[in-house]
Amino acid sequence: MRVIVVAAAFLAIALNLFAEKSSLVISKQYGLGYLPLIIAEEQKLIENRAKLAGLGDIKIEWATFGGGSTANDALLSGTADLVSGGVAPLVRLWDKTDGKVKALAALNDAPITLVTSNPKIKSIKDLTDKDRIALPSVKVSIQALALQIAAAKEFGIENYDKFDHLTVTLKHPDAFTALTSGKSEITGHIGLEPYASLELENPKLHKVFSSYDYFGGAHTTNIVWTTEKFYNENPKLARSIVEALNEADEWIKKNPKEATKVYLASYGSKESPELIERILKQELAYQIKPLPNVTVFSDFLYETGATKHKAKDWKELFFDAVH
């Protein structure tokens, strides 16, 4: 009898060692770029996929952060299991951890747009020390990197940080309010959709550049990333998350009107549903596999000395669940 009890105890320990997580903390940010995560939350797609994979009931806590630096801090501190944001913060953490943090899946291809209230600014060459440009995280966010890449294209790689001192950290909703109110020091906002299109509805605002202008077309913008430890210890759960995001992408494509309603309800937004649906159809493409030119961000960070490692290709930045 004692042998059986001891054997059962060892079996219980072994099963516990190999058990995958039953609760998760996942973060998203503001904007249409995070719609697949919003749909996954609303429809409990991850929970459903996990159950199909034999993982039982999964509890998910969803958090909303204002920028990539906050997301990275949460991931490193263990207060979040998966985080989302622009490519730039992931590349920096991938480099800092020697590849022990990677992207799990892409979220979208979307333009990064600089909108200004200063009528004198026709291109970034016209920016002056009087201008203040809002973005989610100074120097770290993908918006900050887009501005640096634009500066490098116009003034040479040695001047890539020419406009960093003009940038101010603000969450997209706050930046939108500051720019459109005309009562703030903010004269520009480098944002994602729907904020750029919403700002351009204002006749006093105009577009200075889109990242597509400098990247030669579309590029992957937002992604979801996690640690190697989480990925290796939760293989079924990681794959369930990728499958759920792919399911969300397909649902958005087939149901743009319903997706718009879910988006507006999620943030309590009062924008025109027709405008949001138009932006959804014309400005964004949702897919879990990144575009190959996603490495333009990691290449630039390496060339400017911001990172020590250079990714050979996009697969080096992503776990193989999405390869």
Secondary structure as UniProt FT lines:
FT   HELIX           2..18
FT   STRAND          23..28
FT   HELIX           32..34
FT   HELIX           35..43
FT   HELIX           45..52
FT   TURN            53..54
FT   STRAND          59..64
FT   HELIX           68..77
FT   STRAND          82..86
FT   HELIX           87..96
FT   TURN            97..99
FT   STRAND          101..109
FT   STRAND          113..116
FT   TURN            119..120
FT   HELIX           124..126
FT   TURN            129..130
FT   STRAND          133..135
FT   TURN            138..140
FT   HELIX           142..155
FT   HELIX           157..159
FT   TURN            160..163
FT   HELIX           164..166
FT   STRAND          167..169
FT   HELIX           172..181
FT   STRAND          188..191
FT   TURN            193..194
FT   HELIX           195..199
FT   TURN            200..201
FT   TURN            203..204
FT   STRAND          206..210
FT   HELIX           211..215
FT   STRAND          220..227
FT   HELIX           228..233
FT   HELIX           235..254
FT   HELIX           256..267
FT   HELIX           273..282
FT   HELIX           292..294
FT   HELIX           295..303
FT   TURN            304..305
FT   HELIX           314..316
FT   HELIX           320..322
//
